[in-house]
Amino acid sequence: MPKARNLLLTQPQAACLIALRHGKDSQPKIAIAAKLALAKAAAALRILARLGLAEHDQAKRWHATSRGKTCRFETVPDQPRRHNGSLGPGGRRLLELLDRPTRGSEIVEKLGMTHQGVRQLLIKLHAHGHVNFADPENPFWIVMRAGDKTAVLSRNEERVLSAIPREYATDSTKIRIAAGVPDGEVQQILERLLVRRFIETSEGLRGSRVYRITEAGLKHPQCVRSACCAQAPRPPVESDRVRKVLSAIFDSGELRIRDVTNTVSVPLQSINALMQYLKRKRLVKKSGRDLYSPYALTAEGIAALAEMTRNLDRQGDAAVHHV
């Protein structure tokens, strides 16, 4: 269409029309896209409606009209206002809270303001370049100061990080179940968290990779420790007799078979078969080449004993809690 000579829009009006053309349909989203305060965005939208460039439906969703989608316009500067960029007491208090990326709900709680009041204040601060939003489609999920270099995680990355335990390491399957993320996505997320050093990895009991959260991961503002942690992987052996044998060897450092028999009160014939079984599982090994050399725990054996002991403690805690 040829340029309309008499179609002049102020900078706020033009910014709102462009936001409408990009599919923004609510006043908050339009204001954020246009970098305007809510009141200024509302005033601009009313002018656009009178010009036949914008309209809203019964659900109060704004849309560009056919003319608004295709018209050409010229932009003129908006009339400057006094104290337009100054921060009021509420704005200063809010910025003082943002020493780290913070959830909108947390800001509401700490400021003691209504949700609507905080939203209006955040949009105004965003318009003046004081704050940024981690997710433009859901701007009040995570808010941060402009210039904050904290690595913001996606929602699924946040869920995975929050599900990884500190007290023990676990595998990707347990993490995926606890975090509730798609199977094809969890491994990519774990690799990204490893690069950022929010988690660490090691070899598990069955040779698979297991993961544990680091101190840096625990300190990240999006790490939610109230979230359900992933369960530990099942140890390769779980019987109480095996636990007692491994525990006896661990406490002594190394033991001959006859000493194990005396310590755990297991018949010699049974303990011979059990030690061969534990040797095949790579949980114990002989400390020398002699036929009667004592047995010691391998790294896998120590890890298996630790997990079995942890499971026993959890069962005891659960029983006490039930009582």
Secondary structure as GFF3:
##gff-version 3
##sequence-region A 1 323
A	DSSP	beta_strand	8	10	.	.	.	ID=ss1
A	DSSP	alpha_helix	11	21	.	.	.	ID=ss2
A	DSSP	alpha_helix	27	34	.	.	.	ID=ss3
A	DSSP	alpha_helix	38	50	.	.	.	ID=ss4
A	DSSP	beta_strand	54	56	.	.	.	ID=ss5
A	DSSP	beta_strand	62	64	.	.	.	ID=ss6
A	DSSP	alpha_helix	66	70	.	.	.	ID=ss7
A	DSSP	beta_strand	74	76	.	.	.	ID=ss8
A	DSSP	alpha_helix	89	97	.	.	.	ID=ss9
A	DSSP	alpha_helix	104	111	.	.	.	ID=ss10
A	DSSP	alpha_helix	115	127	.	.	.	ID=ss11
A	DSSP	beta_strand	131	133	.	.	.	ID=ss12
A	DSSP	beta_strand	143	145	.	.	.	ID=ss13
A	DSSP	alpha_helix	155	163	.	.	.	ID=ss14
A	DSSP	alpha_helix	172	179	.	.	.	ID=ss15
A	DSSP	alpha_helix	183	195	.	.	.	ID=ss16
A	DSSP	beta_strand	199	203	.	.	.	ID=ss17
A	DSSP	beta_strand	209	213	.	.	.	ID=ss18
A	DSSP	alpha_helix	215	219	.	.	.	ID=ss19
A	DSSP	alpha_helix	240	252	.	.	.	ID=ss20
A	DSSP	alpha_helix	257	264	.	.	.	ID=ss21
A	DSSP	alpha_helix	268	280	.	.	.	ID=ss22
A	DSSP	beta_strand	284	286	.	.	.	ID=ss23
A	DSSP	beta_strand	295	297	.	.	.	ID=ss24
A	DSSP	alpha_helix	299	322	.	.	.	ID=ss25
###
